[in-house]
């Protein structure tokens, strides 16, 4: 099977993924067989082997790189394949030519951006894990990669679904898929204003905790979304800084605790509430204990652990 795009040919034969750049004539192979992947405990492919994945591996080109924080880079990828789709909250297998380890990164944009600009956004935190290290040290505008969509954690309500409130709880880079969900809520409100028949969101509350104020990713954009979107609010928390500027009323020193959750839940319709959580395993464990103790049913809670 061959997928021919404007600048790339992606060849999938006998479990081989090969790229050919139509402009330079350069060819490079990502892997020859599944056993060529470096996997192990904690590896993205191993952790997500039981989750949904699309069949298609899609070529993409890096068209923008930004500094989201001191430790996180934002990538904008150009995707020419008109059949490429995803849901807010999902992630991609991130294939890099010459790197025998596959990365896993959540979308930080919505299908609206893909439809209008043929672009998707990712955010990658620095580490020595080969894919992340490549993003932070070698990736440049024009770099060619491939992506495959996966994940069972997403926000994509049907237009006919009854309105429900949405509580988003993020820890660290766990904000990435939840930011995409927050943007999706804003997109839905814009579509309603434009007279389109789409799902009508209820109240949306984001609780976002990070180690420092510098690591509160997308903070200014989130505040802007909340200012411009009906029934949307956000609260930020920093765990390793005690001094917070008095002018920043949205940021609190400390963790997301029982009192914080209780206040958020009491402001929403608990009967139809949906809770989406993404962060380190320890935070997920805390939320799994706290939320049910406040009357939130297990079927109302979905989460994704991010290592």
C-alpha positions in Angstrom: 0.0 0.0 0.0 1.3 3.5 -0.9 0.0 6.8 0.2 1.2 9.6 -2.1 1.1 13.1 -0.7 2.5 16.4 -1.9 6.0 16.0 -0.4 6.2 12.4 0.9 5.5 8.8 -0.1 4.8 6.5 2.8 5.3 2.9 2.0 3.9 0.1 4.2 5.1 -3.3 3.0 5.9 -6.3 5.1 5.7 -4.3 8.3 8.1 -1.7 6.8 7.5 2.0 7.1 9.6 3.9 4.5 9.5 7.6 3.6 10.5 9.1 0.3 10.8 12.9 0.0 9.6 13.8 -3.5 11.5 17.1 -3.4 14.9 15.8 -2.4 14.6 12.1 -3.4 15.8 11.1 0.0 14.5 7.8 1.5 14.6 6.7 5.1 13.1 3.8 7.0 11.5 4.1 10.4 11.3 0.4 11.1 11.5 -3.0 9.3 9.5 -5.1 11.8 7.8 -4.7 15.1 10.7 -6.3 16.9 12.9 -3.4 15.7 11.1 -1.1 18.1 12.8 -0.5 21.4 10.1 -1.3 24.0 10.0 -2.1 27.7 8.4 -1.2 30.9 7.1 2.4 30.7 7.5 2.5 27.0 4.6 4.3 25.1 3.8 1.3 22.9 3.8 -1.1 25.8 1.7 1.1 28.0 -0.9 1.6 25.3 -1.0 -1.8 23.6 -4.5 -2.4 24.7 -5.9 0.9 23.6 -7.6 1.9 20.4 -5.4 2.8 17.4 -6.3 3.8 13.9 -4.8 1.7 11.2 -3.2 4.4 9.2 0.2 5.9 9.7 0.2 9.4 8.3 3.1 11.5 7.1 3.4 15.0 8.6 5.9 17.9 8.4 7.0 20.2 11.2 6.0 23.7 10.3 6.4 25.5 13.6 8.3 25.1 16.9 7.5 27.2 19.9 8.8 27.4 23.5 5.7 26.7 25.7 7.8 26.8 28.8 11.4 26.2 29.9 10.9 22.5 29.6 8.1 22.1 26.9 8.2 22.6 23.2 5.1 23.1 21.1 5.1 21.5 17.6 2.7 22.4 14.8 2.5 19.6 12.1 1.2 20.0 8.6 -1.0 17.0 7.6 -1.9 16.9 4.0 -4.0 13.7 4.1 -7.7 14.7 3.9 -8.7 11.5 5.5 -6.8 12.1 8.7 -9.1 12.5 11.8 -8.8 12.6 15.6 -10.8 13.4 18.7 -9.8 16.0 21.3 -8.0 14.2 24.1 -6.5 11.5 21.9 -2.7 11.1 21.3 -0.4 10.0 18.5 2.3 7.4 18.1 5.1 9.7 17.0 7.5 8.1 14.5 10.8 9.7 13.9 13.2 8.6 11.0 16.3 7.1 12.5 14.9 6.9 16.0 14.0 3.3 17.0 11.7 4.4 19.8 8.1 5.6 19.3 6.9 8.6 21.2 3.4 9.3 22.5 2.1 12.8 22.6 -1.4 14.2 23.0 -3.0 16.7 20.7 -3.2 20.3 22.0 -5.5 21.4 19.2 -9.0 20.6 17.9 -10.4 19.1 14.7 -11.5 22.6 13.7 -7.8 23.6 13.3 -7.2 20.5 11.3 -10.2 21.2 9.0 -9.4 24.8 8.4 -5.5 24.8 8.3 -4.5 21.1 7.8 -2.5 21.4 11.0 -2.3 19.7 14.4 -0.6 20.8 17.6 1.5 18.8 20.1 3.4 19.6 23.2 6.5 17.7 24.2 8.2 17.9 27.6 12.0 17.6 27.7 13.5 14.3 28.7 16.3 12.0 27.6 13.7 9.6 26.2 14.8 9.4 22.6 11.7 10.9 20.9 11.5 13.8 23.3 15.2 14.4 23.2 15.0 14.5 19.4 12.2 17.1 19.5 14.2 19.3 21.9 17.7 19.0 20.3 17.3 18.0 16.6 13.8 18.8 15.3 13.5 21.8 13.1 11.0 23.3 10.7 10.8 21.0 7.7 11.5 17.9 9.7 9.4 14.9 8.4 7.8 12.5 10.8 4.8 10.2 10.8 1.8 9.9 13.3 -0.8 7.4 14.1 -3.9 8.4 16.2 -4.9 6.4 19.3 -6.5 6.5 22.7 -9.8 5.9 24.4 -9.7 9.2 26.4 -11.5 11.9 24.5 -14.3 14.5 24.5 -16.5 14.2 21.4 -20.2 14.4 22.4 -22.9 13.8 19.8 -25.2 16.7 18.9 -28.2 14.8 20.3 -26.6 14.1 23.7 -28.1 15.9 26.7 -26.1 18.8 28.1 -23.8 17.9 30.9 -21.2 19.8 32.9 -17.5 19.0 32.5 -14.8 19.0 35.2 -11.2 18.8 33.9 -8.4 18.1 36.4 -4.8 18.3 35.1 -1.4 17.7 36.6 1.8 18.9 34.8 1.9 18.1 31.1 -1.4 16.2 31.7 -2.9 19.5 30.7 -2.2 18.7 27.0 -5.3 16.5 26.2 -7.5 18.6 28.6 -6.4 21.8 26.9 -7.6 20.2 23.6 -10.9 19.4 25.3 -11.2 22.9 26.7 -10.7 24.3 23.2 -13.3 21.9 21.8 -15.8 23.3 24.3 -15.0 26.8 23.1 -15.3 25.6 19.4 -18.8 24.2 20.2 -20.0 27.4 21.7 -18.7 29.3 18.6 -20.6 26.9 16.4 -23.8 27.4 18.4 -23.4 31.1 18.0 -23.0 30.6 14.2 -26.3 28.7 14.2 -24.8 25.2 13.7 -26.5 22.1 15.1 -23.9 20.8 17.5 -23.7 19.5 21.1 -24.6 22.2 23.7 -22.0 22.2 26.5 -22.9 22.8 30.1 -20.6 24.5 32.6 -16.9 23.7 32.2 -14.3 24.0 35.1 -10.6 23.4 34.7 -8.4 22.7 37.8 -4.7 22.7 36.7 -1.7 22.0 39.0 1.9 22.4 38.1 5.2 22.6 39.9 5.8 26.2 39.2 4.1 29.2 37.5 6.4 28.8 34.5 5.0 25.3 34.0 1.4 26.4 33.8 1.2 25.6 30.1 -1.2 27.6 27.9 -2.2 29.7 31.0 -2.7 33.0 29.1 -4.6 31.2 26.3 -6.8 29.3 28.8 -7.6 32.6 30.6 -8.6 34.1 27.2 -10.8 31.1 26.4 -12.6 31.4 29.8 -13.1 35.1 29.2 -14.6 34.6 25.8 -16.6 31.4 26.4 -19.9 31.1 28.4 -19.9 29.1 31.6 -16.2 28.3 31.5 -13.8 28.9 34.4 -10.3 27.9 35.4 -8.2 27.7 38.6 -4.4 27.2 38.6 -2.3 25.7 41.4 1.5 25.6 41.9 3.0 23.0 44.3 6.6 24.2 44.7 6.3 27.9 44.9 4.9 29.6 48.0 4.9 33.2 46.8 2.2 34.1 44.3 1.7 37.6 42.9 -1.3 39.3 44.4 -2.3 40.4 41.0 -2.7 36.9 39.7 -6.0 35.9 41.4 -6.3 32.7 39.3 -3.2 31.0 40.8 -3.1 29.4 44.3 -0.1 28.0 46.1 -0.7 24.3 47.0 -2.3 21.2 45.5 -5.7 20.4 44.2 -7.3 19.1 47.4 -10.6 18.0 48.8 -11.8 21.5 49.4 -11.0 22.6 45.9 -12.8 19.7 44.3 -15.8 20.1 46.6 -16.2 23.7 45.7 -16.0 22.9 41.9 -18.4 20.0 42.1 -21.0 22.0 44.2 -21.0 24.6 41.4 -22.0 22.0 38.8 -24.8 19.5 38.2 -23.4 16.4 39.9 -26.0 14.1 38.3 -24.9 14.7 34.8 -21.3 15.7 35.6 -18.4 14.2 33.5 -14.9 14.3 35.0 -11.8 14.0 32.9 -8.4 13.7 34.6 -4.9 13.6 33.3 -1.7 13.7 35.2 0.9 11.5 37.0 -0.3 8.2 38.5 -0.2 9.6 42.1 -2.6 12.4 41.2 -4.9 10.0 39.4 -5.0 7.8 42.5 -5.9 10.8 44.7 -8.7 11.8 42.4 -10.1 8.2 42.2 -10.4 8.3 46.0 -11.7 11.8 46.4 -14.3 12.1 43.7 -16.4 9.0 44.7 -16.3 10.2 48.3 -18.1 13.3 47.1 -20.8 11.4 45.3 -19.4 11.3 41.8 -20.0 7.8 40.3 -17.1 5.8 38.8 -18.8 5.8 35.3 -18.7 9.6 35.4 -14.9 9.6 35.7 -12.4 9.0 32.9 -8.7 9.5 33.1 -5.3 9.1 31.4 -2.1 8.5 33.3 0.9 10.4 32.0 4.4 9.2 33.0 
